[in-house]
């Protein structure tokens, strides 16, 4: 695969981790400016805004959460509709989901359960990601949004 650009996710999955990383980095540099990928990235600051306003105004926080959910729908819809489905988007969308929902989960549950359970939850997520990368490479099969939405 060296010296040759990956043409598909399936082909890239067969490459070594170093080759996967190099291909992902090249794709990221060119595809980040695609509108759907920018929408995916917007979910991260929306999560931060949610965290900042949650203690003071739960209605405004709910609005930021709603905007994040809308952005989650729009990025994929726009990517497919505008033919801008990209490797960067396929990696960025689930990552932005994890960060956005992780922030929301942390802000809501930390006062209720304390830091111990939060550390366990983060450890589980990191462990699952490490196992996935070890067994499947950087490009893991998309496991669906239901798992993320309904896992406490």
Secondary structure, DSSP 8 states (H G I E B T S, - for coil): -TTS---SHHHHHTS-HHHHHHHHHHHHHHHTTSHHHHHHHHHHHHHHHHHHHHTT-HHHHHHHHHHHHHHHHHHHHHHHHTT---HHHHHHHHHHHHHHHHHHHHHHHHHHH-HHHHHHHHHHHHHHHHHHHHHH-SS-----HHHHHH--
